[in-house]
Amino acid sequence: MGGFFMRSRLKKAGCYIIIIVLLPYIVTVFLSGPLVETGAPAADALTVKAVKGEEEATLPLSDYCIGRMAREIPADYEEEALQCQAVLVRTSVCRAMGEGGSQVTLEDEYWTEEEMRREWGGRYGRYRRKMEAAWEDTEGQVIVYGDSPANTPFTRLTNGSTRDGKEVLGSEDFPYLKIRDCPLDIESEEQLQTVVLDDMDAEVTASDTAGYVTQVRVGQETVNGEAFRQTYGLASSCFILQKYEGKLRVTTRGVGHGLGLSQYTANEMAKEGKDAAQILQYFFEGTQIREVAQIVTNSGAAE
């Protein structure tokens, strides 16, 4: 893992905010190592606010992050794929705190220990240890672009390639979100799924370069492709609509929105011997992996 640690300092003001916000967390949680005399509170005292269902919960930061990983990626995936997810979660939390401060309510959902036990059953102990190991093995690593935490979305399974960030987000701020070929995704058993909806006057009116739907006409209204997917519980926003026996048949390709890292391809790359750094660089070309601890050290030395 030595090559996975890219040490460099952040200089811009926005990242100093992140450093200040995360300073109490560095040693105890983000580094997952022995306590050092830094004045930081004990790990079990570090809490965050997060959305849980329709309510807001307060819980230890480490429980939230492990819970997110558990919910977001299959626990039977390869070690390096889980490490990728750990870095994405940490980067997301860092980005959210940098934008909203330490009291921000984190909106990405997570599993509680009870939910993990229910979902994993007799495999709970083994899967929980895998998640914790991935979190600890990445030791405070975050993905940055320039001097700021990157926007690092992920999707379970693409239609064969990821999407272009500029097309999806309508912004040139994320040039590292490029179309990436994911040919192995096509081989997944989940690649093609079909649902039948009540008949409606609907048609796809626009798609992006990767083949994901960006606009759907429903009656006299035009809706976003991802919004249509969410409304009708579709597996993917890459879909076709067909009239079928008085109903509307929807055939989807892939699972998720298709932007960012493909978890399925990440797992296949891990099976081929790629490490987490190589996988992350494939999906987020032009970014760097840096350690929060090194950021703090360099910042302090500059004062």
CORQUINOR-V233299 format. One record per backbone hydrogen bond with DSSP energy under -1.0 kcal/mol. NH is the residue of the N-H (numbers start at 1). CO is the residue of the C=O. If there is no record, write none. Layout:
# CORQUINOR-V233299
nh=NH co=CO
nh=NH co=CO
This chain:
# CORQUINOR-V233299
nh=4 co=1
nh=5 co=2
nh=16 co=12
nh=17 co=13
nh=18 co=14
nh=19 co=15
nh=20 co=16
nh=21 co=17
nh=22 co=18
nh=23 co=19
nh=25 co=22
nh=26 co=22
nh=29 co=25
nh=30 co=25
nh=31 co=26
nh=33 co=27
nh=38 co=36
nh=45 co=42
nh=46 co=43
nh=48 co=59
nh=50 co=57
nh=51 co=106
nh=52 co=55
nh=55 co=52
nh=57 co=50
nh=59 co=48
nh=61 co=46
nh=64 co=60
nh=65 co=61
nh=66 co=62
nh=67 co=63
nh=68 co=64
nh=69 co=65
nh=70 co=66
nh=71 co=67
nh=72 co=68
nh=73 co=69
nh=77 co=74
nh=82 co=78
nh=83 co=79
nh=84 co=80
nh=85 co=81
nh=86 co=82
nh=87 co=83
nh=88 co=84
nh=89 co=85
nh=90 co=86
nh=91 co=87
nh=92 co=88
nh=93 co=89
nh=94 co=90
nh=95 co=91
nh=96 co=92
nh=97 co=93
nh=98 co=94
nh=99 co=95
nh=100 co=96
nh=101 co=97
nh=104 co=101
nh=106 co=49
nh=111 co=67
nh=116 co=112
nh=117 co=113
nh=118 co=114
nh=119 co=115
nh=120 co=116
nh=121 co=117
nh=123 co=120
nh=124 co=121
nh=127 co=123
nh=128 co=124
nh=129 co=125
nh=130 co=126
nh=131 co=127
nh=132 co=128
nh=133 co=129
nh=134 co=130
nh=135 co=131
nh=136 co=132
nh=137 co=133
nh=139 co=136
nh=140 co=30
nh=141 co=138
nh=142 co=290
nh=144 co=288
nh=145 co=148
nh=148 co=145
nh=150 co=143
nh=155 co=261
nh=157 co=255
nh=162 co=180
nh=163 co=258
nh=165 co=177
nh=168 co=164
nh=169 co=165
nh=170 co=166
nh=177 co=174
nh=178 co=176
nh=182 co=160
nh=185 co=182
nh=186 co=183
nh=187 co=184
nh=188 co=185
nh=191 co=188
nh=193 co=252
nh=195 co=250
nh=197 co=248
nh=202 co=200
nh=203 co=217
nh=205 co=215
nh=206 co=215
nh=208 co=212
nh=211 co=208
nh=213 co=237
nh=214 co=206
nh=215 co=206
nh=216 co=223
nh=217 co=203
nh=218 co=221
nh=219 co=201
nh=221 co=218
nh=223 co=216
nh=225 co=214
nh=228 co=224
nh=229 co=225
nh=230 co=226
nh=231 co=227
nh=232 co=228
nh=234 co=229
nh=237 co=256
nh=240 co=251
nh=242 co=249
nh=244 co=247
nh=247 co=244
nh=248 co=197
nh=249 co=242
nh=250 co=195
nh=251 co=240
nh=252 co=193
nh=253 co=238
nh=254 co=191
nh=255 co=157
nh=256 co=235
nh=261 co=153
nh=263 co=155
nh=264 co=156
nh=266 co=262
nh=267 co=263
nh=268 co=264
nh=269 co=265
nh=270 co=266
nh=271 co=267
nh=272 co=268
nh=273 co=270
nh=274 co=269
nh=279 co=275
nh=280 co=276
nh=281 co=277
nh=282 co=278
nh=283 co=279
nh=284 co=280
nh=287 co=284
nh=288 co=144
nh=290 co=142
nh=292 co=140
nh=295 co=291
nh=296 co=292
nh=297 co=293
nh=298 co=294
nh=299 co=295
nh=300 co=296
nh=301 co=297
nh=302 co=298
